[in-house]
Amino acid sequence: MADAEFDEPVPWCGVTSSEVESLRPQEKLLDHIALVVMSARFNRDLLEEVLDSSGRREKRVRRLPAHVMIRYVIAMGLFCTESHEQVMRRLVGCLRRLGSWDDDWRIPTASAITQARQRLGDEPVRMLFERACVPLGGPGAKGVWPAQHQLMAIDVTIVSVADTRANVERYGRTQARLKASAAPQLRIAALIECGSHAIVGAALGLMPHQGTDLGQGSGRAGRASMLLLAHASLYSFDLFNSLAATGADLAWRVGASVSIRHLRWLADNSDQALIFKAGVSTHSRARLVEQARTGEEISTDLARLVRVVEYTVAGRDPDGELVVDVTTILDHHEVSAMELANTFQQRWENESALDEIRTNLCGCCEVIRSKTPDLVEQQMWGMLLAHYAIRALLLEAADHTCNVPNCESSSGGLHVLRRQSTDH
């Protein structure tokens, strides 16, 4: 494999924009769109930056350089069900036709590819995700900015991984009643832009009780313009506090076990109230309520001022299901109770985005086949990067057709990218 091909400024395994321009017009879009899309999202300069930052740059010329392996890991996300050699074959197929790959270069064995993945590790791929995967939708994008907020959601899902001793020790098995899961379970907390389904923050975790801890990692992308939605199963006072500290506004569904003490009613039938840290005594809660009602400042380590919106959902039971949302948006003129209730329904977009990872990328490959935790997490970051590229492509398509981006088919976008990466 020629060394010169890796000196080009914007390559996808050596493909440059000038080479794409030299193709016949019908080939540019139909045969090589994946190369252009991936290069635009994860360009060579960014790959070199994460390799330098992570200290994973190779010390000698190798058959599988580190930046090629980052691209290979992303390709694994597009072709999860295929063998290591077949993924590599698909990756380099188009490059040979373009003349950007040495014809004498041979596909390495699965063992050689695994060794190259081990040298790379998971850190450069994680760093690439953190630097490249940012919110896609601007204020003009449909479904992305309701009520002048960039709508985000947080949730946790699980993916089965290879049943090896190392993976069991790292991730454990999910316990359901008297039975444990057949395979170890990797837990993923994701921060998702609801309008585009783009995953822009993630944390990979360990055991079931750490699900809320994972949310702290995925909330690091929070900023003042965001409205972050979350479900009752993820609620804890500490997590609520830590995410609010990022500057994002929160709208969080809570269950009956959460203690809420009323302070005052507002004109839209919502009310201001206090929520409390677990373990605060009844006497202390009463004292904190009195302080809040008289305008005294209260410690956010013990309680937090929120606005409560309650409504019922018809058809869930004879009297309708009572839903309670708490939000850090205290001014009802900024977002009314009705707007908040309607907006919270967008939270289910997060469920759709996570399902795209499980069904469209993993497909019939129900288990991530990597046998060590480092390679499991490397592969998972690659899947997240592949999913992000698909959603970015679909958002651009939606902008041209004036559609809502979360209505665009992720599986359709995946089929486009898979087709363009295939060695016909």
N, C-alpha and C positions, 0 to 999 in steps of 0.2 A: 504494500500500500504506500503510495507516494507521500513523502512528508510534506511536499509543497501544498497539497490539497488542504491542509489544516491551517494554512496561513491566510486563507481568504476571510474577508471581514464579516460576512453574514451567511454562514454555511448551515446546511442541515446535512451532517456527515459529508461536507465538502461541496454542496451545491450552493452556488452564488446566484444573486439576482441577474447578473449578466448571462449566465448559462440558461436561466429560465427564459430570458428575453430571446435567446437564440432558437428556442423551440418553435415548431409549427404552431399557428394560432390555436388549432383545435386541441393540441396537446397541453397547452399552458393551464387550462382550467380542468380538463377532464382527466389528465394523466399525472399531473404534478402539483395539484393544489395542496396536498398534505405537506410537501416539502416547504412550500412558501408559507403556509399557515404556521407550522411549527417553528420555522426560522424567525418569523415575525414575533412570536410569543417568547421564544427562548433562544435568543441570538448568541453568537459565539462569544461576544464580549462579556455577556452575563455569565455564561458557562465558565469562562476563564476567571471571572471575579469570584465565583463561589468555590472554585477549585483552589484558588490562592487563599481565600479566607479560611477554608477548612483544612488546608495543609495536605490535600490529597493529590496534588500534582505529581505525576510520575517523575522519577529521577533519571530514567533512561527511556529511549524510544522503544515502544512496545507495539505489538501487533494490534492490540485493542487499547488505544489511549483512553485516558480518563474521560475526556469530553465526549468521545464516541460512546462510552459506556453509559453516560448520563442519558444520551439520546436513546440508547438501547433500552434502558429501564423505562423510559416513557413509552417506547414502542411495545414493551411488555404489557403496559396498561391497555393498549389498543387490541392486543392479540393474547389475551390472558389464557386462552384454552390451548395455545399451540406450544410446541417444544421450543427450547432455547435456540436450537439451530434454525428452525423454521422462522422464528422471529427475526434472527439475524439475516437470514436469506431474504425475507421481505424488505428489511431495512436497506440492504445494499443493492437490491435488484434494479431499481430505477437509476441508481448512481452509475452502474456499469453502462446502461444505455446512454447516459449523458456524457460518458467519458470522464467522470469524476472519481472513478475507482479503478485501481489497477486490476486488469483482467487476470493476472497471475495470483491475485489474493484469493485464498481459500477460506471457506466458512470454518471457523474454529469448532472444536468439539464442545459438547455440553460442559465437560470438565474445565476446559480452558475459559469458557464464558463465565462459569461460576467463580473461578479464581479471579478473573478480572472484576467481577461484581464485588467479591470480598475485598479486593484492594481498594475499590472505590468507597465502600461502606455506605451508610445511609445519610450521613451528615450533608454532603454536597447536594443531594437530591432534596433533602428537607430545606436547606438554605435557598435553593432555587425556587421552591414553592413559596417560601416566605417573601422572597423579593419580587417574584414575577406575578403572583396571583393576587391581584388587587381588584377592588370593585370595578365592574365594567360599565354599569349604567350611569349616564349623566342625568341631569335634571329633566332633560327632554325625553328620556326613554320611558315608554309606556309601562306602567305597573311597577316601576322601580322607586319612584319618589311620591307616594301618597302623603297628603297632609304635610308637605314640605320636609319630609324626613326620608332618608335613604333606608328602605325597609330591609332589615336583616333578621335572621332567625338562627337559633342555636339548638342543636340536638345531638344525641349520641346514638350510634348504631354499632352492631357487632358484625365481624366477618370471621369465618372459620379459617384456621391456618393448619399447616401440616402437623400431624400428630407425632412430633419428635420430643425427646426428653427436654431439649433446650427450650422449645416453645412452650411445653407444659409448665416448666419451672418459671418462665417469664410471664406467661399470660393466664395460666390456670384454665379450668373448665367451668362453664356456666352450670350452676346447680339449679335444677328444676324439680321441686318436690324431693323425691328420693333418688332421682337419677341425675347423673352428670352428663354434660354434652359429650358427643362422640369425639369431637376435636377441640383443641384449645381455641379460645375466642379472643380475637383482637378487637378492642373497643376504640371507636373513632368519635371524637367530638368535633363537630363541624360548625363553622360560622358561614352562613350562606346568604348571598344576596337574593332575596326572594324573587325579584322581577326577572333576573337573568338565570337563576339556578347556579350561578358561579360560586364555588366553594373558595372563600378567600381567607380562611383561617382554619386551622385544624390542630388537634393534639391526639397522639396515639397513646393509649393507656393500658392499664393492667387488669385489675380485678373489678367485679361489678360495683362494689361500694365506692369506687373511685370515680364513678361517672360524673359527679358534680365537680370533682377536682379537675377533670379534663376540660370542663367548660372554662376554667380560668385561663388555660392556655389558648383556647380558640377565641377568647374575647379580647386578645391583645390588639386586634385591629380596630377596636371601638374608637369612635371619635364623635365630636359634638353633633354632627348632622345625622347620626344613625339613630334609628328606633329599633331596638333589639328585642325580638319576641322569643319567649321560651315557655315551655310547658311545666305543669305542676310537678311532674316526676323529677325535674332537675332542680327544684327550688331548695335553696338553703339561704339563711340570712347572710352568711359570710360570702357566698357566691354572688348574691344580689348586690351586696356592698362593693365587692371587688370589681364587678362589671360596671357598676355605676361610676366608680372612680376613674374608669377609662375616658369619661366624658360623654359616652353614649347615653341616650335615654332608653329606659326599659319599659316593656309592657309584659308582665309575667302572670300567667294563670296560676292560681294557688288553690290548694285543697282545704278541706275543712279543718285540718290539723294546724294550720297557720293561725296564730293569734293576731287578730286585728282589732285595735281599739279606736272607735270613732272619735273625731274631733269636731268637725263642722260640715254642714251640707253646702253644696255648691248649686248654682242655678241650673245646671244640666242634669241634676239628680245624681251626680257622682258625689263622693264625699272625701274629705281629707282625713287621714287616719295615721296611726303609728303601727309599724310592724317591729318585732322584737327579736333580739338575739336569743337563741335557745338557752334555757337555763336562767333567764331573768325572772326573779320572783314576782308573785302577784302584787305584793306591796310596792316593789320597785316599778312595776309597770304603771300602777296607779299614780305614783309620784311623777313619772315621766310624762304621763298624759296631762296632769295639771300644769307642769312646766310648759308643755307645748301650747296649751290653751291660753296661757298668760303671755305667750310670746318669748319665753326664755329659750336660750339655745340648749339643745340636748346633744349628748354624745352619740355620734353615729356608730360607736362601738357597741352601744346597748340597744338603740332603737333608730328607726329611720322614718322620716315623714314621707308619706306616699299619697297618691290619689287612688281611690277604689271605685271601680266600675262594675256593677252587678247587672246581669241580664239573664233571661231564660232562653233556652233553645227548644223550640216546639218539636214534638215527635219523639223525643228521647225517652220520656216516661209520661204517665197520665197528666202530671202537672207541669211538664217541661223541665229540662235540666237547668239547674241554677249554675251559672258560670260567674266566677269572681276573678277579675283581673286587677292587679296592682301596677301602677305606673309611676315613674319619676316625673312625669309631666304634670305639674301641680296646677297649672293655669288652664281652666276649662275653655278659655277663649282660644288657646293655641290648638288644642285638639279636643273636640267635644266627646262626650261619652258615646254617642252614636257613631262618630267617626272611628273611635278607638275600637269599638266592638266589631265594626265592619273590617277594619284594618287587621285585627287579630286573626281573622279567618285566613289571611295570607300566610300565617304561620305554617299551614299545611303544605305550602310550597316547599318548605324545608324537607318534609317527608318525601316529596317527589324527587328532590335532588339527591337525597341519600339513596333512594330506590334506584336511581340511574346508575350509581356505583355498583350496587348489588346485582342488578339484573342485566343492564346493558353492557357494562364492562366485564364483570365476572361471568355473566351468562351461565352456561351450564357448568362452568368451573366453579363449584361451590366452595372450594378450599384454595386459599393462596398456598402454592406448593413449595415456597421457599422453606428451607429446613432449619434455619437459625433466625433468631429475633432480628439481628441486623439486616439480613436479607429480606425478611418479612416486611419490615418497616420501610426499607428501600423500595420494595415493590409497591407498597401501599402509597408512598409519596409519588411514585411514578404514575399510578392510577389517578391520583388526584390531579397531577399535572395534565394527563391526557384528557380527563374530564373537563378541566378548565379550558383547554384549547378548543374542545368541541363546543362548549357553551359560548366562548368568545366568537367563534365562527357563526353560530346560530344567532347571536345578538346582532352581528353585522348584517346578516341576512334579514332579520326582523326590521332593522332600521330602514332597509331599502324597500320593504314591502309594507311598512307601517303596521306590522303585527305586534302583539305583546310577546316579548321574547320567551317568557316561560311557557308559552303555548307551542313553541317550536319543538319538534321531535328530537330528543337527544339520540334515540336509536337511529334516526335518519341521518343525523350529523355524523354519528359514529360509522355508519355504513359508507358515507362519502370518504371519510378519512381512511378507513380500512381499504377501500377499493383503490384509492390513490397510492397507498403504500405497498400494493401487491406487485410482485414480479410477474407480469402477464406472460 
